[in-house]
């Protein structure tokens, strides 16, 4: 019981900071998205494909979380937008305080878009509000259609499911209609996009979804 | 600091139960393996392929952990060995107490092998000793070669890395030598097997690795 009580306390502290962040983002007119998925589902590459499609006058910043390494930040920094790496040193998710610290160095004034790439983990990040406008869950077709049922939290709390790596569909046992049905069973209003960073399928829609008013 | 202190307390309680379990398993001569990976890396199918290869007189039981659903237990139950599902209802890992409860109904006497399929999560399960003889980490080639560097805990603490889904190598950007080097950089003594449940590659070696004295 002590564990549960403390977890509640930690979460409510997180919620308080996240609410402050959400107010700041709203004041600045910054759209903030929180990307969640398993390790290796292709979040970083999807973000790279969006960054290279954004117009140069779009004000975008990226925060990327990893347990170790700054590989992702180095990849994302190639596109000319500011990138901040959060190395969690063991923690399995980003929390609102990490975001608060990380954006202290960013100029939020006039920032159109803040993209937050969470730690690769389909479970824990779903419990931590980061002050985002919405969560996006990425599911690669190599992971199986059953994932929305087995990890419902991520799908229930996300506004968009990106079905990624659809170029691999001929080689893996994955039924797209079943995956869609499973996702909608958990979250009837979830939007769904199908993408491949190899074939380019769906990437224009993906980029428009991220920055609807500007692309 | 309060969080860290409590986490230590929870972990030391887990370590105490895990130590008890380890003694019980040693007394019964049961080899216990703890399988860890991202969601969708193919743990369940790898276990199915091993179960169908085991001789009928091998005494095997399986415990499988999921946040929701008993899909995996139903799949694994087809092979005639006892299977217990642990539904963690939100928890991102199995802990020793869950194992203790789950095996209460199993007859450990004379059990050769207990296979524990952890929750799909490359982070949190690595911190919880379940009393196993060793951990096994499964990495699918669709996840990228960098995962041992980004999620070092799982690779550092595992005796074996299974590189799974190698049938997909022609279609994904994945360099096997780089993945091997990254894993050995984190854990110089880690063993490595390459497998595919589609082509059948490596499955005999995999089955022998799990039950070396009996297969």
HADDOCK unambig.tbl for C-alpha pairs under 7 A between the chains (distance, minus, plus):
assign (segid A and resid 38 and name CA) (segid B and resid 38 and name CA) 6.11 0.50 0.50
assign (segid A and resid 38 and name CA) (segid B and resid 39 and name CA) 6.25 0.50 0.50
assign (segid A and resid 39 and name CA) (segid B and resid 38 and name CA) 6.24 0.50 0.50
assign (segid A and resid 39 and name CA) (segid B and resid 143 and name CA) 6.59 0.50 0.50
assign (segid A and resid 40 and name CA) (segid B and resid 142 and name CA) 6.84 0.50 0.50
assign (segid A and resid 40 and name CA) (segid B and resid 143 and name CA) 3.77 0.50 0.50
assign (segid A and resid 40 and name CA) (segid B and resid 144 and name CA) 5.96 0.50 0.50
assign (segid A and resid 41 and name CA) (segid B and resid 143 and name CA) 6.42 0.50 0.50
assign (segid A and resid 66 and name CA) (segid B and resid 150 and name CA) 6.71 0.50 0.50
assign (segid A and resid 67 and name CA) (segid B and resid 150 and name CA) 6.08 0.50 0.50
assign (segid A and resid 67 and name CA) (segid B and resid 151 and name CA) 6.31 0.50 0.50
assign (segid A and resid 68 and name CA) (segid B and resid 149 and name CA) 6.85 0.50 0.50
assign (segid A and resid 68 and name CA) (segid B and resid 150 and name CA) 4.88 0.50 0.50
assign (segid A and resid 68 and name CA) (segid B and resid 151 and name CA) 6.68 0.50 0.50
assign (segid A and resid 69 and name CA) (segid B and resid 149 and name CA) 6.88 0.50 0.50
assign (segid A and resid 69 and name CA) (segid B and resid 150 and name CA) 5.84 0.50 0.50
assign (segid A and resid 92 and name CA) (segid B and resid 123 and name CA) 5.99 0.50 0.50
assign (segid A and resid 92 and name CA) (segid B and resid 124 and name CA) 6.63 0.50 0.50
assign (segid A and resid 121 and name CA) (segid B and resid 121 and name CA) 6.09 0.50 0.50
assign (segid A and resid 123 and name CA) (segid B and resid 92 and name CA) 5.96 0.50 0.50
assign (segid A and resid 124 and name CA) (segid B and resid 92 and name CA) 6.62 0.50 0.50
assign (segid A and resid 142 and name CA) (segid B and resid 40 and name CA) 6.83 0.50 0.50
assign (segid A and resid 143 and name CA) (segid B and resid 39 and name CA) 6.58 0.50 0.50
assign (segid A and resid 143 and name CA) (segid B and resid 40 and name CA) 3.77 0.50 0.50
assign (segid A and resid 143 and name CA) (segid B and resid 41 and name CA) 6.43 0.50 0.50
assign (segid A and resid 144 and name CA) (segid B and resid 40 and name CA) 5.96 0.50 0.50
assign (segid A and resid 149 and name CA) (segid B and resid 68 and name CA) 6.82 0.50 0.50
assign (segid A and resid 149 and name CA) (segid B and resid 69 and name CA) 6.86 0.50 0.50
assign (segid A and resid 150 and name CA) (segid B and resid 66 and name CA) 6.68 0.50 0.50
assign (segid A and resid 150 and name CA) (segid B and resid 67 and name CA) 6.06 0.50 0.50
assign (segid A and resid 150 and name CA) (segid B and resid 68 and name CA) 4.87 0.50 0.50
assign (segid A and resid 150 and name CA) (segid B and resid 69 and name CA) 5.84 0.50 0.50
assign (segid A and resid 151 and name CA) (segid B and resid 67 and name CA) 6.28 0.50 0.50
assign (segid A and resid 151 and name CA) (segid B and resid 68 and name CA) 6.67 0.50 0.50
